[in-house]
Structures are given as C-alpha cells and as structure tokens.
C-alpha cells in the first residue's frame, strides 16, 4: 500500500468562525491528487499553506452550497492565467454538476472561463454506484442536508487506504456503516448541542462513538458553537493546514 497524505485546507463552516477557511481537503497518493470540496477560500488556503494548486487532478464535490464549491472559479482562473495548465482536470459531483459549475463560473468570470486551454471532464456521482476516477474508487451515498439537490457522503479508496468524508450531513447510521474499517473518517461537526436534521452536533457524535469503527475520526466543518466548547471536546478536531499521513 502506498502513502496517502491528507491536507485540511478548510475546516470551518460557511461563516468562517475564528477565521477558519471553508471546506476543502486535499488527498494525495502516489498516483492521484484529489480535492474534496472547494470552498470560496480554497485558493487562499493553498497559497498560505504552500500547497501547489497545480497538483490537483480531480475535484470531487459533495454538494452545491457555496462554501463547498464557491472557490472553483478562482482555481480555474489560476490554472488558465498563472499556470497555463494543459493537462486534463476532472470535476465530479452530484447530478447536474456540469450545469451548476458552468453557471457558477459564468457568474464570476463570464469571459475568462468560457474557454480554457485544458480539457475538463465532468462526472456525475450517483448514490450507491461505484465510480473509478483515475487511481481512486468512489462510493457515493446520499446524506440528509440540501433540500433542492442531492448531497453526498463519499467513501474513497486510494492506494489501499479507505477515507470517508461525510460532506455536510445530519447524523445518519449510514455514516457509521461506511466508517467501518476506514483509515480516516473526516466528519462534519457544525454544532455542539444544537440538533438539526441537516448538520451534526458533537453530542450526537459522542453518543455514537462506539458504533463508528474508523481507525481515526477527525471533526471538521466547525461552527462557532462547537468551537466555543473546545475545552470540553474529547474527540479530535481539525485545524486549517493540518496534515495526516496514512501509511503502513
């Protein structure tokens, strides 16, 4: 099995509590470099933490809220003007991914992003269907979050490692099921005690901890409420710029 490095580029919710960046996580293996979500601050975070944007070959989107894909226009602009990228880019996401991304880029930079000097392939990730994208296997599944479109959790197999990403989701036993045997579970935790059907709170995770049989779970998508209780947290929380290396 190869080494997989995960860089937490954005660990805050939509409101950037305490200055945290919006959702973005970079998975790097010997044969793949996958950006999980691309919040509005992603390019800023890459440059702050000395991550070369050019290494990304796949962008995988969990859903179409701005703090999860709003950074895509800036990333594409970087590729067009500062890097003169030629190699292909894959953008994967829920149904309608090509239309939603095209609309977003047209709203931000209607002239600059109409034509790009590199090919983009769009892949629709459908719940419960396996997709092979380059060296990675994706097992998407629906999670309770957005009302107008499908939101996905993503189980990813890369270089012999299993990584689970909740995306934005209310707590569901499907997350515990997919977490079985995961080397890393990147799990959203927006609140401490406030319970909503569309987001997870820390107290629910603490209760479900024994059923989550992942080797390591890291909480992210942190909101003001959970951060205000930081001293009470017993589960690991992410920070912008932190890295985890999965190896033998």
C-alpha positions, 0 to 999 in steps of 0.5 A: 500500500502506498502513502496517502497524505491528507491536507485540511485546507478548510475546516470551518463552516460557511461563516468562517468562525475564528477565521477558519477557511471553508471546506476543502481537503486535499488527498494525495497518493502516489498516483492521484491528487484529489480535492474534496470540496472547494470552498470560496477560500480554497485558493487562499488556503493553498497559497498560505499553506504552500500547497501547489494548486497545480497538483490537483487532478480531480475535484470531487464535490459533495454538494452545491452550497457555496462554501463547498464549491464557491472557490472553483472559479478562482482555481480555474482562473489560476490554472488558465492565467498563472499556470497555463495548465494543459493537462486534463482536470476532472470535476465530479459531483452530484447530478447536474454538476456540469450545469451548476459549475458552468453557471457558477463560473459564468457568474464570476468570470463570464469571459475568462472561463468560457474557454480554457486551454485544458480539457475538463471532464465532468462526472456525475456521482450517483448514490450507491454506484461505484465510480473509478476516477483515475487511481481512486474508487468512489462510493457515493451515498446520499446524506440528509442536508440540501433540500433542492439537490442531492448531497453526498457522503463519499467513501474513497479508496486510494492506494489501499487506504479507505477515507470517508468524508461525510460532506455536510450531513445530519447524523445518519447510521449510514455514516457509521456503516461506511466508517467501518474499517476506514483509515480516516473518517473526516466528519462534519461537526457544525454544532455542539448541542444544537440538533438539526436534521441537516448538520451534526452536533458533537453530542450526537457524535459522542453518543455514537462513538462506539458504533463508528469503527474508523481507525481515526475520526477527525471533526471538521466543518466547525461552527462557532458553537462547537468551537466555543466548547473546545475545552470540553471536546474529547474527540479530535478536531481539525485545524486549517493546514493540518496534515495526516499521513496514512501509511503502513 
